[in-house]
Amino acid sequence: MIDGELLVAFGAATVRVATPLALAALGETVSERGGVLNLGIEGSMLAGALGAAIGAAMVGPWAGVALGAGAGMAAALVLALAAVAGRADQIISGTAVTLGTIGLTGMVAQRVFGTTGAGLDLPTLGPVAVPGLHQVPILGPVLFDQSVLTYLTIGLVPVVAWVLFRTRFGLELRACGEAPWSAAAAGVRVTLVRGAGAVIGGGLAGLGGASLVLAQVGTFTERMTAGRGFIAIAIVVLGRWHPVGALLAALLFGAATALQFLFQASGITAVPYQVLLALPYLLALAVLATAVGRARAPAALARNE
Amino acid sequence: MATAIIPRTTPLGGLGRTTLAFGAGLAVLVAFLAVAGFDVAAALEALWRGAFGSRYAFLSATLVRTVPLLMLGLAFALGARAGGLNIGMEGQFAAGAIAATWVGVTIGGAPPEIALPATLGAGLLAGALWMTVPVMLRARFGVTEVISTLLLNFVAEAAVSWAVSGPLQEAGRTYPQSDPIAMAARLPRLIPSERIHAGLIVAVLLALAMAILFRRTRAGFALRAAGAAPEAARIVGRVRITRVLVLALLGSGALAGLGGAIEVSGVSFALYQRLSPGYGFTAIAVALLGRLRPSAIVLAALLFGALEAGAGAMQRDAGVPAVAVMVVQAVVLLAMVLGTGKSR
């Protein structure tokens, strides 16, 4: 049966699962605001996950966080070089980056960790209770007994919003996303600014991959991101290309995913678990159908200059 | 969106870019293998042996993998020529495989003249049906087919998982797989002792048909016009862009679904969880390497079929994970679309 304790566990799982999604969606928001629809975000997440696993295994979890962000940026740099500097089709370039990352991470993971994979025992960034706050009924254990990376994610939301809407770089980036020709005429170095947006976005997605490894799964496996980056793209639409919206939308998708745990824990078997497995993706489709009309994407999204 | 993803002319000419793209892909793979510390010579030797090293390698590994890549490569080209990017072929392939298995298992005592077309037809229909969701989302709500087809891949994966542990699970209920399909529902082998099956002929004939459609028919002209210059086609040529795109995408889904059915009917004879090792994505590289031209896609499918076959041998004999060859796909994709944005 579903009781209060179980609901609290469901809430905590929602926030935990939403963290990597929120980070990737923040990254994709930055990228898309600059006009770059980055399907390689999935690759950035996967690279970030492997980077985090290697960093954590060699040095420690924080080295993993740094290496994860760096690996995510590296993957996005390839996309930026091809799709922004090289004027290649963004969709195909993004697909290429994701495919290439699957291949590369598979190779590197085997060299570093051998073929065992699932059995890695990595140092992780487990839940840290915030003194005082975690004792608040219901909200305490849901929000304030999470990994440091979750707190970091929540902290990054106002930072990204400030950068996008209150800095010169943010203004230039949004100009590149809306009207790159006008931005160029006004003296903005469009290629550089768009590229920077994509790479920063890749770094955030890399952090998302790192949080998946360090705060959720604790190991690295081939293709472990399993389409989370693509879900992040739907989250960006639902969040109306705004960092706060991205965070809230990520929570919705976190809940859709955490439903599996809730059903499992409460022994409900009426619904085949594959339906729950497919639920976040179906939700993403429903969101796209209902949200696309109401929110407006950056005018020059997925278009080259 | 995404109208002309392939340039009409390049400084090197079509064949030059194609050769360069595949060569660059292999070079990057070799570089990464070396940097990662694998035995490059052993890996390449295994790759070659697994692809072309023997009669068996070619007829039972390379050509067998060429068939789904050709089907899916044609599927991608059909959509892309009309301006639609179908990134969800993996999903339509799975949908086709599920439907074909269902018909193939239940059709029992029917003669091959009925069982085989019914099995393949079921896959074709299922692929088109799976595509109706993205098509409706695009036509009604303006949702790009890129994201919707991509998301549906994961739904299809869950659907296969459900099918093989639920309604289609084998009678023994031991493994997550279906019962074998009826003998009458199987595609015949082309050579008795080798695994290559009649699906190759089906796929090559479809390539031929598509080449004729593109080059020689009014519908093919409308299709290419809709993809290359939608505004001009609409105003000057009175082409109904949305209609053309919808039909092309449905056709793309149908071909991908047929590809899944052919895989079940010609190779696996049953439904498994990981029937496709990512053919749906490899085929995007196949289609682009073939510059979206049916005849060239046949050759590109053969190249990537060889690479898939070789990847298996590389994993078995040289300890290099098979996913390594995805680096080649990535480089080919990038090399084929690099610098093409200016032509928009």
Interface residues (C-beta under 8 A of the other chain):
Chain A: L39 V78 A82 G86 R87 A88 D89 I91 I92 S93 T95 A96 V97 L99 G100 T101 I102 G103 L104 G106 M107 V108 Q110 R111 E222 R223 A226 G227 F230 I231 I233 A234 P272 Q274 V275 L277 A278 Y281 L282 A284 L285 L288 A289 T290 V292 G293 A302 R303 N304 E305
Chain B: M1 A2 I5 F32 L33 A36 G37 F38 L85 I87 V133 L137 R140 F141 G142 V143 V146 I147 S148 L150 L151 L152 N153 F154 V155 A158 A159 S161 W162 S165 G166 F281 I284 A285 L288 G319 V320 P321 V323 A324 V325 M326 V327 V328 Q329 A330 V331 L333 L334 M336 V337 L338 G339 T340 G341 K342 R344
